[in-house]
Amino acid sequence: MKNDKRIVLTLDAGGTNFRFSAIQGGKIIVNSVRLPSNAATLDEMLDKIVSGFQALIDQLSETPVAISFAFPGPANYEQGIIGDLENLPLFKGGVALGPFLQNHFKLPVLINNDGDLFTLGEAIGGILPEINSELEKAENPKRYRNLLGLTFGTGFGAGIVSDGKLLVGDNSAQAEINRMRNYLMPETSIEDSVSIRAIKRIYAQEALIADELCPDPFEIYKIGIDQAKGNKKAALKAFESLGIAAANAAADAITLIDGIVVIGGGLSGAANLFMPTISSEMNRSFTTLSGDKLDRMEVKTYNLNDEKERKAFLQADLKQIPIPRSNKTIAYDNTKKIGVAISVLNTSEAVAIGAYAFALQKLDKIKKET
């Protein structure tokens, strides 16, 4: 991908801003364009999206091969149809955004979920290659191919990548981790405990203040690390609760995936307040009906943002065991490890790289089939 000369236009669409970029060889090659995502009418919204992509094209000397970008769901991503969005209500009833842009620019248009593209970007240009490189330097033969990406922000998102390929569901509803049951409040969804609003709600409850007086999550974080005045106990509780809830959802998901977990999104900057909770909670045991302890997962989780745990994760525990009825042996490591890490890329950058890689994979597949 690094040597690929094809150019793809990308967009990271949020409820506040649209960020447009052009990617070549896995890198942004133009000045990114940022536009507010608010609009009075659907036509104004469409004009804004067109103008963002056109501003990129005007900076290029070559014609791009595709448009590939992240857009919130619900949606039918395969058809490029955006559904009823809470933060972008102008799309209510369904809007064929992909076909519209394809007709306008005469280019293939691919749309996917931001959590999915974030994960693909981290799998190709972020955490997975970094970890595998460190394993090689540590002379550990283990290599990781599977990645669960989690995004903590306005909501709770996810994506799944295996062998460099993004898992795409049959109904554009893959990796919808926000619909998991909430471990802390079983009658609600996990997003009520893993989101910006969850941090503010817990802080307000613990600090005994009205919701409207609650500071934003960054201020709560600063309170938790003694860089701002406020209720430190409440701040720590808010991020601990997020860690416990997220860990239980991650443990359920990774049991089916078996791979590395990477965390991004706006709240990931507070990692030092929730990462220890996530790894310890994922490693908790069940109690069987006979009273015995049973590991929650068949694998052990390591906090890769902790230097000591990262070192232990990278260390191989190899022993030579005999091959039956021969005079040969084989190296065997019976420890099963996964790691949880914060994104090594800026979340928007990871989404852009993921969108670029997804487009190239699709174009290559089409070329191979024709």
N, C-alpha and C positions, 0 to 999 in steps of 0.2 A: 504493500500500500504506500510506503514511503516514497517509492520511485514512480508511482502512477501519475501520469501527466494530466489525467482527466480532471475537470473542474466541476464541482457540484455546489449548487446554491443551497444554503440551509437557513432555517429559522427556528429559534427557540421561543415559543409562544407562551407567555405567562399572562396572568390576569391583570398585570400592571403594564408590562412592556413587551414589545416584539423586538427581538434582536436578530438581525439578518447578517449572515456571513457567507463567504465563498471559500471553499476548501479545495486544496490541491495537494496530493501527496500526504494527506493527513494533517496539513497545517493551514491556518487561515492566511490568505494571501492578499486580502484587501482591507481597507478600513471598514470595520463592522458598522452597520447602520442600526440605530436604536430608535424606535418610534413608540409613543404611548399606545396602548391597546384599546383605549376607550374610543367609542364612536357613537354618533347619534342614530345612524341607520345602518342597515346591512350594506347598502351600496357604498357608504362612506368607509365601512370596514374593509370591504373588498378592494376599494381604491387604495387604501392604506397598505394592504398586503402587496398589491401589485407594485406600488411605488417603492416599497422596500426592496423587493427583488430587482426592480429596474435600476435602482441606485447602485446595486452590486454589478449588474451587467454593464453599466456605464463606466465602471472602473476597470473592466476586463478588456484585454486585447484578443482573447480567444472566446469562442462560444462554449458555454457550459454544456455538459452532457445530460444533466438532470437537475431537478429540484427535489430535495429530500429534507423533511423537517419534522419537528416534534410539535404536536398539538394536543391539548387536553382531551380526555374522553368524558362521557361515552362517545364512541364513534365506530363506524365501520371503516377501519383503516385500509383494508384491501381495496375498497371502492373509493376511498377518499372522501367519504361522507361524514361530516361532523354533526354530532347530535346535540341534545339539550345540555348546554354547559351553564353551570351556576355562575361562574365568573365572567362568561361571555354570552349573555342572554340573547344577543342578536342572532345566534345560530339555532334558536329554538325551532323545533319542527324538522330539523335536518337540512343541511346545506351541502351541496356537492362541490366542496372547495377544491378537491383534487382535479376533477374534470374541468372546472372553471379555469384553473391556472394552466392546465395542460392545453386547453383551447387557446388561451391568451398568449402563452410563451412558446407553444409548439415544442415542448420538452416533456419527457416522462416526469411524472410527479408522484412521489412516494411520501406518505404521511404515517407517522407512528406515534406511540405514546412516549412522553419524555423519560419516564422511568426505564422503559425498554431501551431507548437509544443511549441513555446515560450508562446503562450496564454494558451495552455493546462497545461503547467508547472506552470504558475502563478495561474491558476484556482484551481489546486490541492495542490500545495505546497507554494504558494506565496500570492498575494494580496487578493484573495477572502477569504481564511480561516482567514487571518489577520483581514480583515474588519469585518467579521461575528463574530469573537471572541471579537472585540472591541464593537460591537453592543450589544452582550450578557452582557458584563461587564457594559455597560451603561444602562442596563435594557430596551433596545429597542427591541421589538419583531421582527423587520424587519430583513430579511435575504436575501442575494443576491445569485442568481444562474447563472446569465448570465454575460459573460465577452467578451468585445471587446479588443483585444490586438493590439497595434500599435508598429511598430519598425521604428525608425528614424536612418538612417545610409547611406550607399552607395545608397540605394533606400528607398522606403516607403512601408513597408509590413504590413500585418494584419492577424488576425485569429479570429475565433468566437467559443466560447464554451458555451454550455447550459446544465445545470444539469450534469456537469462533462464529457460531451461528445463533442468531436470535430465535428464541422460541416464539412462534407466532400461532396463536390459538385459532380454532375454527370459527370463533365468533368475535374476534378482536377483543377478547376478554381474558387474555392470558396474564398471569402474575398480578391479578387484582388483589393484592395483599390487604388493601384497605377494607375489604369485605370480610376479613377474618374476624372471629369472635374475640372480643376484648377480654383478656385474662383478668384484668382488674375490675371490670364491670361487665360480666358475662351477657347481659341483656343488650349491650351496645356493640357497635363495631370498633375495631382496633383504632380507627382514626380518631376516636374521641379521646384517646390517651397518647397518640403519637401525632402531634401537629402543633402548630403555633398556638392555636386556641386552647389546646390541652395544657401547655406550659403556663399560659396566663390564668387559666381556670384554677389549677392547683395552687399556684402562687397566691392568688387572691383568697382562696379558701384557707390556706395555711397561715397567711398573714392577717386574716380577718379584716380585709378591706373590700370595698365595693368593686365590682368588675370594671367599672369605668375609670377607677383610679389605678388600675393595674398597669405597671410599666410594660414595655415591649420585651420580647424574649432576650434581646441583646443586653438590655439593662438588667434583666433578671440574672443573666449569666454573669455580668460584672459584679452584681451583688454577691453571687455565689463564690466568686474568687477574690472577694474583698477589695474590689476596685471601684465600688459604688456603695452608697449608703442604702440600707433597706433591711429586710428580714432575711438574713442569710439562711437560716434553717428552712424557711419556706422556699427559697430559691433552690437549695440542694434537693429538697423533697420533690420539687417540680421536675427536675431533670432525672432524679432517681426513678420516679414513676414512669417517665417516658422510657427509660432504659429497661425497666422490668417488663412493661407491656411489649415493647419492640422485640426484646429478647425472646419472649414466648412465641411471638409470631414467627420470628426468624428461625427458632428451633424447629417449629412445626414444618416450615417450608424447607429448610436445609436437610431435614430427615429424608425428604423425597429427592433432593437434588444432589447432595454430597459434594460440596465445593467451597470455595472462598466466598465470604460475605464482604461487600464493600458498601460504605455508607456515604451519601452525599446530600445535597440540599442545604438550605439556609441554616438549619439548626445544627448541622454537622460541625460548625465552628465551636460548639460547646462540648466537643468530644471528651475533654478531660473530666467533665462532670457526669457523663453517662456511659462511657466505654467500659470502665471496670464493672459496672453493674450488668451490662449486656453479657460480657464473657462469663462472669460468675453465675448469672441466672441461667444461661444456656447450658452450663455444666451441672446444674442441680440434678438430683436423683428423684425418681419416682419411689413410692413405697407400694409394694405389692400387697395383695389381700392377705398374704401370709406374714406380712410385716418385714419382708426383706427389702433391701435397697436395690433399685434397678436404674442403671444409667439412663437418663432421659434420651440420649442419643448414642449411637454406636461409635461416634467420633468425639474427640475432645476439642473444645474451642480455645483458641489462644487470642489474646488481645494484641494485635500486631502493632499497635501504637505504643505499647509498653516495651521498652528496650529488653528487659529480662525475658518477657514472654516471647518476644520475637526471636531472640537467640535460641530459646528452647524449641520453638517451632521449626527453625531452620536446621537444627541438629538431627542427624540421622541416628537411629539406634539399630544398626545393622548387625546381624549375626549370621554365621554360616551354618546352614542345616544340610544334612546329607540327602542326596537324591536316592530313594530306595533302589536296591539292587544295582548299584553302580558305585564307583569309587570317586564320584564327583559330589561337589556341594554347590549350593546356591545361596546368594545373599538374601536375607529375609528381615524385614522390619515389620513387626506386628503392631506397631503403634499407628493409630488412625487419627490424623490431625486435620483440623480446618482452622482458618484464621478469620478474624473480623478486623477490618481496617477502614480507616477514613480514606476517601477518594484522594488519589495523588494528583488528580487534575481538577481544575476549576469545573464546577458542575456544568456550566454552560459550554465549556470547551469539550467536556466529555460527551455531551449531547450532540454537539456539532460533529465530532469525530465519528460517533455512532451513526449519525445520519449519513455521513459521507460513506462509511463502510457498507451500510445497508444498501445504499444506492448502487455502489460498485458490484456488490454481490448479486443484486437483482439484474443489473445490466449484463453481467457475465453469464448468468443463468439463461437469460433470453437469447444471448448470442450463441450459446452452446446448443440450445434447443432448435435454432433456426438454421 
